[in-house]
Amino acid sequence: MKNRTLSNFRFSLLLMFVLAVSATLFAQAIPDKVLVVNGKTAGTPVRQIDGRSYIDIETLAQVTNGVFTVEPNRIVLTIPPSEAAAAPAAPQDQNAGKLSRDFASAAIAAVAEMREWRGGVRAMITYGLAVSDAWVQDFHEQTLVALRQAEVAANTDADRNALQLLHTQADRMINWANGVIAARQALNGAATVDPNALQNDTAYAKIRSCSQFLNSMIVSGTFNDDPSCH
């Protein structure tokens, strides 16, 4: 009986030794991993148990600049927000879209020149006035001079965006005026001497709408856009 008990005790010791060696070898087969949070490495290795990863909560608090407290029924970990998230949104540039004073002055002059040109052509159609090549050329040149002055004064993105609308309006004005003069030279009275001709002229209506918009936009001092100017 005593020999059997001793034999069982030796067997148990041998089994415990084998299990301990196996556990050591298994642990060596799975190396510890390290935790990296936002580029900062935690000092304590990550433990792998049953396929899950574990790390000391105090180490986690340190690596995230957090604070943890141990209460009777819970552990509270507070991690501060990142600097990017905590930083207030940058205020919008209050000057964004603002027209410079010099450009606004030059742009108003350009719009006025084109308005005078449009009024002259309208009067020619409405009252059947005779026109000369010099009359047409004067309006054209005055508009181009005003546009060049606006180009020189344009310093901001808003100025340049508004300048593009001015150029589009000027191109449309040139095409419309040239078309009217060509119709007059072709003796097309329905298009050039009829007082009601302008009522059905879509090009004229769009030029007038864009002119009104440009004048209002420039006076406001802030760039804006409108379909009538495209």
LUMPA-226871 format. One record per residue: residue in one letter; x, y, z of N, C-alpha, C in turn. Coordinates in steps of 0.05 Angstrom, whole numbers, padded with zeros to 5 digits, always signed. Layout:
residues N
AXYZXYZXYZ
...
END
This chain:
residues 230
M+00017-00024+00000+00000+00000+00000+00017+00025+00000
K+00038+00025+00017+00056+00047+00018+00071+00051-00008
N+00079+00029-00021+00093+00031-00047+00075+00043-00069
R+00048+00035-00068+00030+00046-00088+00026+00076-00084
T+00024+00084-00058+00021+00113-00053+00045+00129-00062
L+00069+00118-00057+00093+00132-00066+00095+00133-00096
S+00086+00111-00109+00087+00110-00138+00068+00131-00150
N+00044+00134-00138+00025+00154-00147+00035+00183-00143
F+00049+00187-00121+00060+00213-00115+00081+00221-00135
R+00099+00201-00142+00119+00206-00162+00107+00212-00189
F+00086+00197-00196+00073+00201-00221+00061+00230-00223
S+00049+00238-00200+00038+00265-00199+00059+00286-00203
L+00081+00283-00190+00103+00302-00193+00113+00303-00221
L+00116+00280-00234+00125+00279-00261+00105+00293-00280
L+00079+00288-00275+00058+00301-00292+00059+00331-00289
M+00062+00341-00264+00063+00370-00259+00087+00382-00273
F+00109+00367-00272+00134+00377-00285+00130+00379-00315
V+00118+00358-00327+00113+00358-00356+00094+00381-00363
L+00073+00386-00347+00055+00408-00353+00068+00435-00351
A+00085+00437-00331+00099+00463-00327+00118+00468-00350
V+00133+00448-00359+00151+00451-00382+00135+00458-00407
S+00112+00444-00411+00096+00449-00434+00085+00478-00435
A+00077+00487-00411+00066+00514-00410+00088+00534-00416
T+00112+00529-00406+00135+00547-00411+00142+00548-00440
L+00142+00525-00453+00148+00523-00482+00127+00537-00498
F+00101+00534-00490+00079+00546-00504+00081+00577-00502
A+00087+00586-00478+00090+00615-00474+00112+00626-00490
Q+00134+00611-00492+00157+00620-00508+00150+00620-00538
A+00131+00603-00546+00124+00601-00574+00107+00625-00583
I+00094+00638-00564+00077+00661-00570+00090+00685-00557
P+00106+00701-00571+00120+00723-00559+00100+00745-00552
D+00107+00760-00531+00091+00783-00522+00091+00805-00544
K+00069+00819-00545+00067+00842-00564+00067+00868-00548
V+00074+00889-00561+00074+00915-00548+00051+00932-00560
L+00040+00950-00543+00019+00967-00552+00030+00994-00559
V+00022+01004-00583+00031+01031-00592+00006+01047-00596
V+00004+01070-00582-00019+01088-00583-00010+01115-00593
N-00019+01123-00617-00011+01149-00628+00020+01152-00629
G+00034+01131-00636+00062+01132-00638+00077+01128-00611
K+00063+01126-00589+00075+01123-00563+00073+01094-00554
T+00095+01082-00547+00096+01053-00540+00092+01049-00510
A+00074+01031-00503+00069+01024-00475+00092+01007-00465
G+00100+01011-00440+00122+00996-00429+00115+00967-00422
T+00091+00962-00414+00082+00935-00407+00073+00920-00432
P+00082+00895-00435+00074+00880-00459+00045+00872-00458
V+00034+00867-00481+00006+00857-00484+00006+00827-00480
R-00012+00817-00463-00014+00789-00458-00036+00777-00476
Q-00030+00754-00487-00049+00739-00504-00060+00716-00488
I-00086+00716-00482-00099+00694-00467-00125+00687-00482
D-00126+00662-00490-00149+00651-00504-00156+00668-00528
G-00135+00677-00542-00140+00692-00567-00147+00721-00562
R-00147+00731-00538-00154+00758-00532-00129+00773-00521
S-00128+00799-00525-00105+00815-00517-00112+00831-00492
Y-00093+00831-00472-00097+00844-00447-00073+00861-00441
I-00078+00884-00428-00056+00901-00419-00064+00914-00392
D-00045+00920-00376-00050+00933-00350-00064+00959-00354
I-00086+00965-00340-00101+00989-00344-00085+01013-00336
E-00067+01011-00316-00051+01034-00309-00032+01042-00332
T-00021+01021-00345-00004+01027-00368-00020+01040-00391
L-00044+01031-00395-00061+01043-00416-00066+01073-00409
A-00071+01079-00384-00076+01106-00376-00051+01124-00381
Q-00028+01113-00375-00003+01128-00379+00002+01134-00408
V-00002+01114-00425+00005+01117-00453-00015+01136-00468
T-00039+01139-00457-00059+01156-00469-00062+01182-00453
N-00044+01187-00434-00046+01211-00417-00073+01213-00403
G-00083+01189-00396-00109+01188-00382-00106+01186-00352
V-00128+01185-00339-00129+01182-00310-00149+01160-00303
F-00141+01142-00286-00160+01121-00277-00162+01121-00247
T-00186+01116-00238-00192+01115-00210-00206+01089-00203
V-00200+01078-00180-00212+01053-00171-00233+01059-00151
E-00258+01052-00157-00280+01057-00139-00290+01029-00128
P-00307+01030-00108-00315+01004-00097-00327+00985-00117
N-00343+00995-00136-00357+00977-00154-00348+00980-00183
R-00328+00998-00189-00320+01002-00216-00293+01015-00218
I-00281+01013-00242-00256+01026-00248-00262+01046-00270
V-00255+01071-00266-00262+01093-00285-00236+01102-00298
L-00235+01100-00325-00213+01109-00340-00222+01133-00357
T-00208+01156-00354-00215+01180-00369-00192+01187-00388
I-00197+01186-00414-00176+01192-00434-00183+01219-00446
P-00165+01239-00445-00171+01265-00456-00172+01264-00486
P-00188+01282-00499-00190+01283-00528-00164+01291-00540
S-00160+01283-00566-00135+01291-00579-00135+01321-00584
E-00111+01332-00588-00109+01361-00592-00124+01370-00616
A-00125+01353-00638-00140+01361-00662-00169+01363-00656
A-00180+01344-00640-00208+01344-00634-00215+01366-00614
A-00196+01372-00596-00202+01392-00575-00199+01420-00585
A-00183+01424-00606-00179+01451-00616-00204+01462-00628
P-00211+01487-00622-00235+01499-00634-00232+01503-00663
A-00254+01502-00678-00253+01506-00706-00242+01534-00713
A-00225+01535-00733-00214+01561-00740-00235+01579-00751
P-00237+01603-00742-00257+01621-00752-00253+01627-00782
Q-00275+01629-00795-00274+01634-00824-00263+01662-00829
D-00248+01665-00850-00237+01690-00857-00260+01710-00864
Q-00263+01730-00847-00285+01749-00852-00281+01765-00878
N-00256+01765-00888-00251+01780-00912-00254+01763-00937
A-00260+01738-00933-00263+01720-00957-00286+01730-00974
G-00281+01732-01000-00302+01741-01018-00305+01771-01020
K-00289+01786-01004-00291+01815-01005-00277+01827-01029
L-00289+01846-01042-00277+01860-01064-00260+01883-01053
S-00236+01886-01066-00219+01908-01057-00232+01935-01067
R-00226+01956-01052-00239+01982-01058-00231+01992-01086
D-00206+01990-01093-00197+02000-01119-00211+01985-01141
F-00213+01958-01138-00226+01942-01159-00255+01949-01161
A-00268+01952-01139-00297+01958-01139-00302+01984-01154
S-00285+02004-01149-00288+02029-01162-00285+02027-01193
A-00264+02012-01201-00260+02008-01229-00282+01991-01242
A-00292+01971-01227-00313+01953-01238-00339+01969-01242
I-00345+01986-01223-00370+02002-01226-00368+02020-01251
A-00344+02030-01256-00340+02047-01280-00344+02030-01305
A-00334+02005-01305-00337+01988-01328-00366+01980-01333
V-00381+01975-01312-00409+01969-01315-00424+01993-01326
A-00416+02017-01316-00429+02041-01326-00424+02046-01356
E-00400+02040-01365-00394+02043-01393-00410+02024-01410
M-00413+02000-01401-00429+01981-01416-00459+01988-01415
R-00467+01999-01393-00495+02008-01391-00501+02031-01411
E-00481+02050-01413-00484+02072-01432-00485+02061-01461
W-00468+02042-01466-00468+02030-01493-00495+02016-01499
R-00505+02001-01480-00530+01988-01484-00553+02008-01488
G-00552+02030-01472-00572+02051-01475-00571+02064-01503
G-00547+02068-01513-00545+02080-01540-00556+02062-01561
V-00551+02036-01560-00561+02017-01580-00592+02016-01576
R-00601+02016-01552-00630+02015-01548-00644+02039-01560
A-00632+02062-01556-00643+02087-01567-00644+02086-01598
M-00623+02074-01609-00621+02072-01638-00644+02054-01648
I-00650+02032-01634-00672+02014-01642-00699+02027-01637
T-00702+02039-01614-00729+02050-01606-00737+02073-01624
Y-00718+02091-01630-00725+02116-01644-00715+02116-01673
G-00703+02094-01682-00694+02092-01709-00672+02112-01715
L-00654+02117-01696-00633+02137-01700-00611+02126-01719
A-00600+02144-01734-00577+02136-01751-00552+02135-01734
V-00534+02117-01740-00509+02115-01725-00486+02114-01745
S-00463+02121-01735-00438+02120-01751-00419+02100-01740
D-00399+02092-01756-00379+02074-01746-00363+02085-01723
A-00359+02112-01723-00344+02125-01701-00360+02123-01675
W-00386+02125-01677-00403+02123-01653-00401+02095-01640
V-00402+02075-01657-00399+02047-01648-00372+02043-01636
Q-00351+02052-01649-00324+02048-01640-00318+02062-01614
D-00330+02085-01610-00325+02100-01585-00335+02084-01561
F-00359+02074-01563-00370+02058-01541-00353+02033-01535
H-00344+02020-01557-00328+01996-01555-00302+02002-01540
E-00288+02023-01549-00262+02030-01537-00265+02039-01508
Q-00285+02054-01502-00289+02063-01474-00294+02039-01455
T-00308+02019-01465-00313+01995-01449-00287+01980-01445
L-00270+01977-01465-00245+01963-01463-00226+01977-01444
V-00225+02004-01445-00208+02019-01427-00217+02014-01398
A-00243+02015-01393-00253+02010-01366-00246+01982-01356
L-00248+01963-01374-00241+01935-01366-00211+01932-01360
R-00194+01946-01375-00165+01944-01369-00159+01956-01342
Q-00173+01978-01335-00169+01990-01309-00178+01971-01287
A-00199+01956-01291-00209+01937-01272-00189+01914-01269
E-00177+01906-01292-00157+01885-01291-00133+01893-01274
V-00123+01917-01277-00100+01927-01262-00107+01928-01232
A-00131+01935-01225-00139+01938-01197-00145+01912-01183
A-00149+01890-01199-00157+01864-01187-00133+01852-01172
N-00136+01849-01145-00115+01839-01129-00122+01813-01113
T-00148+01809-01109-00157+01786-01093-00171+01766-01110
D-00176+01742-01099-00191+01722-01114-00219+01732-01120
A-00231+01746-01101-00258+01757-01106-00257+01777-01129
D-00237+01793-01130-00234+01813-01152-00232+01798-01178
R-00216+01777-01179-00211+01763-01205-00237+01748-01213
N-00251+01737-01194-00276+01724-01201-00297+01744-01212
A-00298+01767-01200-00317+01788-01210-00308+01798-01237
L-00281+01800-01240-00270+01809-01266-00279+01790-01289
Q-00279+01764-01283-00288+01745-01303-00317+01750-01312
L-00334+01757-01293-00361+01763-01299-00363+01788-01317
L-00346+01808-01310-00345+01832-01327-00337+01826-01355
H-00317+01809-01359-00308+01802-01386-00330+01787-01401
T-00344+01769-01387-00366+01755-01400-00388+01774-01409
Q-00394+01793-01391-00415+01813-01398-00406+01830-01422
A-00380+01838-01422-00370+01855-01444-00371+01840-01470
D-00363+01814-01470-00363+01798-01494-00392+01796-01505
R-00411+01791-01487-00439+01789-01495-00449+01816-01506
M-00441+01838-01493-00449+01864-01503-00438+01870-01531
I-00413+01863-01535-00401+01867-01562-00415+01851-01583
N-00421+01826-01577-00435+01809-01597-00463+01819-01603
W-00477+01828-01582-00504+01838-01586-00504+01864-01602
A-00487+01883-01594-00485+01908-01608-00477+01905-01637
N-00457+01887-01642-00449+01882-01670-00471+01870-01686
G-00487+01853-01673-00509+01840-01687-00530+01861-01695
V-00536+01880-01677-00555+01900-01683-00546+01918-01706
I-00520+01926-01705-00509+01943-01726-00509+01928-01753
A-00503+01903-01752-00504+01887-01777-00532+01886-01788
A-00552+01883-01770-00580+01882-01780-00588+01909-01791
R-00578+01931-01779-00584+01958-01789-00572+01961-01817
Q-00548+01952-01820-00535+01955-01846-00548+01938-01868
A-00561+01916-01859-00575+01899-01877-00604+01908-01882
L-00610+01931-01870-00637+01943-01873-00659+01926-01861
N-00652+01912-01840-00672+01895-01826-00687+01913-01806
G-00708+01926-01815-00722+01945-01799-00736+01932-01775
A-00745+01907-01778-00759+01894-01756-00741+01891-01731
A-00715+01889-01736-00697+01885-01713-00683+01910-01704
T-00684+01931-01720-00668+01955-01713-00684+01981-01711
V-00709+01982-01720-00724+02006-01718-00752+02002-01705
D-00758+01978-01698-00784+01972-01686-00782+01976-01656
P-00798+01994-01644-00797+01999-01615-00802+01975-01598
N-00816+01955-01609-00822+01931-01594-00802+01909-01598
A-00781+01914-01614-00762+01893-01620-00747+01883-01595
L-00742+01902-01577-00727+01894-01553-00743+01876-01534
Q-00769+01877-01536-00785+01861-01518-00781+01831-01523
N-00774+01824-01548-00770+01796-01555-00740+01789-01558
D-00723+01807-01550-00694+01802-01553-00683+01790-01527
T-00679+01763-01528-00670+01749-01504-00641+01757-01496
A-00625+01763-01516-00597+01771-01510-00597+01798-01495
Y-00613+01816-01504-00615+01842-01491-00625+01839-01462
A-00645+01822-01458-00656+01817-01432-00636+01806-01413
K-00619+01787-01423-00599+01775-01406-00577+01795-01399
I-00569+01812-01418-00549+01832-01414-00559+01852-01392
R-00584+01860-01394-00595+01879-01375-00596+01866-01347
S-00605+01841-01345-00606+01828-01319-00578+01825-01306
C-00559+01818-01323-00531+01815-01312-00521+01842-01303
S-00527+01863-01318-00518+01890-01311-00529+01898-01284
Q-00554+01893-01279-00566+01899-01254-00554+01883-01231
F-00549+01857-01236-00536+01841-01216-00508+01851-01210
L-00492+01856-01230-00464+01865-01226-00463+01890-01210
N-00480+01909-01216-00481+01935-01202-00487+01930-01173
S-00507+01913-01167-00514+01908-01139-00492+01893-01125
M-00480+01873-01138-00459+01857-01125-00435+01874-01119
I-00426+01891-01137-00402+01907-01133-00407+01927-01111
V-00430+01939-01110-00437+01959-01089-00437+01945-01062
S-00445+01920-01061-00446+01906-01035-00418+01900-01024
G-00398+01900-01042-00370+01896-01034-00362+01867-01031
T-00380+01848-01037-00375+01820-01034-00381+01805-01060
F-00363+01788-01069-00367+01774-01094-00390+01754-01091
N-00406+01753-01112-00428+01734-01114-00431+01727-01143
D-00447+01707-01149-00450+01698-01177-00480+01697-01183
D-00486+01697-01209-00514+01696-01218-00514+01684-01246
P-00535+01666-01251-00536+01654-01278-00539+01673-01301
S-00549+01697-01296-00553+01716-01318-00527+01725-01329
C-00505+01722-01314-00478+01731-01324-00462+01708-01336
H-00476+01686-01343-00462+01663-01355-00476+01656-01381
END
